[in-house]
């Protein structure tokens, strides 16, 4: 039964995990967003209460 032979599949498994753990993370962490988020104004806006007659 050839599917019980671990020789080719073990090397494929190890190689794929090496790709996932060594090659891909630096590519993901080096990604730069095109629009960096800017800080909003932290000043509180004064709001007026509504004077609606609630019945």
C-alpha positions in Angstrom: 0.0 0.0 0.0 1.8 3.1 -1.1 -0.1 5.6 1.1 1.4 4.0 4.2 5.0 5.0 3.0 5.8 8.1 5.0 8.9 9.0 3.0 7.5 11.5 0.4 4.7 12.8 2.6 6.9 13.5 5.6 9.3 15.6 3.6 6.4 17.5 2.0 4.9 18.1 5.5 8.2 19.4 6.9 8.9 21.6 3.9 5.4 23.1 4.0 5.7 23.9 7.7 9.1 25.5 7.1 7.5 27.7 4.4 4.6 28.7 6.8 6.9 29.3 9.8 10.0 30.9 8.1 9.2 32.4 4.7 5.6 33.7 5.0 5.7 35.6 8.4 8.3 38.2 7.3 6.4 38.9 4.2 3.2 39.5 6.2 4.9 41.7 8.8 6.6 43.8 6.2 3.3 44.8 4.7 2.7 48.5 4.9 -0.8 50.0 4.7 -1.2 52.6 2.0 -3.1 55.0 4.3 -1.7 55.2 7.7 -4.4 56.0 10.3 -4.2 59.6 11.6 -5.1 60.6 15.2 -8.4 62.2 15.6 -9.0 65.3 17.7 -9.4 64.2 21.3 -11.2 67.4 22.3 -14.6 66.7 23.7 -17.5 68.2 21.8 -20.1 69.8 23.9 -23.6 68.5 23.1 -26.9 70.1 24.0 -29.7 68.1 25.4 -32.9 67.8 23.4 -35.9 69.6 24.8 -38.6 67.4 23.4 -41.8 67.0 25.2 -42.0 63.3 26.0 -45.6 62.2 26.5 
